[in-house]
Amino acid sequence: MPVKKQVDEPTFPKKRTTREIILHTIKQRPQSTVEELAEVAEISPVTVRHHLNALQAGGTIEASSVRRKVGRPYYVYSLSPEGQELFPKRYVRLTSRLLDEMKGHLSEEMIASIFNGVVESVLQEHRGEFEHLPLEERLDYLVELLTEEGFLSTWERTADGGYRLVEYSCPYLSIGSTHAEVCSFDKQLMSGVLQLNVHQDSCMLHGANCCQFSIQNETAEDDVIILMADNL
């Protein structure tokens, strides 16, 4: 009996959800109206408004009121900055090419100076917001600042009285594989905010599941030294 040849099932592109259709339409046609979106998505204007309300509540889109010469104003919809980030961009490729070009024209010292300047500019933007805070509040502030820069991080106290900061995601991971210089950005930012020495214990770039940093509370160490001296 002849063997029946197995034929692979054809694969088809994943069908977009209604909400994805709405988002892609707004991306391609900024200032879209409810009626335009309803026509493209092939649903009623009432259903479109339901999706738009949810997207607007989530911060993905923004609405603007447009006045007419006659009649009530109507709303048009565009992507918010957060919504724009949902769509893939070529930042990594462009950044990598720019760094290649810089390295071809500048010395290692100049490259290091540029990266230091980037960190310093971020710190200057937030100068006056964190210097007066106690250490643990400064750690909270640092986690929020890292989040703004694209890192997912948290901190915890260690048994020796120090602190551990853990990053579970890094926005520079793909670039860092060819340009390790970018890997120093977050560590320098930590040192600048905390005004303490930060030691990196693990790195995702080297195969770890996360980046871990240890921070020793130098104030606590000084208190111990003073206490020991008083007891002598």
N, C-alpha and C positions, 0 to 999 in steps of 0.2 A: 504494500500500500504506500503510495507516495506520501512523503511528509509534507504536511501543509505549511507553507511558508508563513511565518509570523510577520504581520504587518504592524508597524508601530502606529499608534493612534496619532493623528495630527494634533499639533498643539496650536492653540489660538491665543491671541493677545488677551490679557485679562480685561474684562469689561469694566469700564469706569463706573463708579457709583454716581448718583445724582449730584452729591456734594462735590465730588471731584470734577464733574462736568461744569458745575457752576464756577468753581475756583479757576479752572483752566480758561473758561470764557472770560472771566474778569481779568485774568492775566493778559490775555490777547487783546481784550477790548476794555481798557480802563474807562471808567465813567459809564458802566453798563446800567441799564434800567431794569426794573423787574420784568417788564414785558419782553425785553430782548432775551433775558436769561430764561424766561419761561418758554420762549420759542425754541431756543437751542436745546434745552434740556427736555423738551416735549412734556412739560407738566404744567399745571395751572399756576397762575400768579400767586394764589393763596399758599400753595405748597412751596413755591420759591421763597416767599416771605418767611416761612417757617425756617428754612435752611439759612437764609440770610441773617435772621435774628440770632440763630445759634452761632454762626460764624463770627458775627459782630461781637457777641458776648465773649467769645473766646479770643478776641483781639486779632483775628485773622484778616478781617476786612474793615474798611472804613466807609461811612456813608456821608454824602454831602447833599445839602438841599439846593435845588435849582429853582429859581423863581421864574414864572411865566408872566407874560404881559397880561394874560387873562386866565383866571382860574387859580386853583391851589398849586403851591409848589410841589415838586416831586423829588424823589431821591435817586442819586446815582451812586454806584458802588465801585470801589477800587481796593486793591490789596494794601494792607498795612505793611510797615517794614517787617513785622514778624511773619506776615503772610508771604512776602517775597522770599523769605528764607526757606520756605517749603519746596521751592523749585531749585533743582541742581544748578550750580554755577561752575565756572572754570577757574575759580580762585586758586586752587591748588596748583594747577598747571602754570598759570601766569606767575604766581609767586615763586615757584621753583625756577622758572626761566629768568625772572628778575634777579634772584639770588645767584644763579649761574653767571649772569652778566656782571653783577657786582664783584664776584670773586675773581673774575677775569681782569678787572680793572683796578681793584683796591687791595691793599695789604690786609693781613689778618687783623692787625691792630685797628685799622679803619673800620673793618666789618664789626669788630667787637665794640668799637666806640658808637657805631650806629645803633646796635642793639641796646646798648646801655642808654642811649638817648631816647629810644622808644619807651623803655621802662620808666625813665625819668619823666617823660611827657605824661604817661598814665598817672604817675604819682602826683604830678603837678595839678592835674585835673581834679584830684580829690584832696588836695592839700587843705588842712584845717578840719577835715571831717573825721580823722581817725587818731591823730596824735595824742589827744587828751583822754582817749578811752582806756579803761583797764585792759589788761592783756586778753582776758577771755572774750570781752566785747570786741576787742580788736580782731581776734580770730574769727568771730562771727562776721565782722565787717569784711575781712579778707575773703571769706567763703562767698559772700555776696558779690564782691568785686571780681573774683575768679569766675563766678557764674556769668557776669556780664561779658567776660572775655571768652566764654565758650567752654569753660571747664565745669565738670560736675565733681564737687569735692565736699568733704566733711572733716571735722577734727574731733579728737578725743584726748583725755588726759591719760598719761602713762603712769605705771607704778612708781617710777623714780621721781615723780613730781614734774616731769616735762610734759610735752604735748606731741601728738602725732597727727599730721595732716595727710589725708588720703585723697588722691584724684582718681576717679573711676573712668573718666573720659578726658581726652585731650584733643583739641581742635587742630593741633599741629602735628599729629602723629604721622600722617602720610608724608608731610613735608620733611619732618625730622629724620626720616629714614635716609634721606640724601643730603640734608642740611642740618646737621646736629646743633648748629648755633641756636636755632629757634627753641631748642629744648631748655635753654637757660632762662627764658623769659619769665616763666611762672615762679621759678626759684628766686630770681632777683626781685620780683614783685612782692613775694612773701617777706623777704628780708627788709625791703623798703617800708612795708606797712608795719611789720612787727618790731623793727629795729633790733632784731636778734639774729644770731647765727642760725642758718637753716641747713641741715644736712640731708641730702637725698639718699635714701636707703634702697629704693628699687625704682625701676623705670620700665614703662610699657614698651619703650623703644628697644629694650634689651630682652624682651620676651616675658616680662612680668605681667600679671593680670591688672595691676594698678601701679600708680606712682605713689610712693610713700616718702614722707619727709618727717624728720624728727627735729623738734625745736626744744631747746633747753631753756627753762626759765632762769635766766641769770640773776634776777632779783632774788629768787628763792635761794639760790646758791650763796649769794652775798649775805642773806639773813642767817644762814647756817654758820657761815664763817664768823660773823659777828657774835653769834650766840656761843660758839666754841671759845672764842677769845675772851668773852666775859666770864666764862666758867674757869678759865686758867688762873 
